[in-house]
């Protein structure tokens, strides 16, 4: 499902226009992004939790040349599915 498909479904289910549904979806995505950027967690009960994980610095290899390269430490977004979502997918 693409973002456009999701917007269309949200508009249909809520009885609003696609513009309103897209605005709501963008607002949700923006709120989650800003919260994660601050290092906080977002928990949607039954759906899941978004959090920020940390990856340590490590060495890797350039697949073309085989040369060793340094990969810097970084923060990455993580998602953990909630029980309701897990049960729905079974």
Order of alpha helices (4+ residues) and beta strands (2+ residues): alpha-alpha-beta-beta-beta-beta-beta-alpha
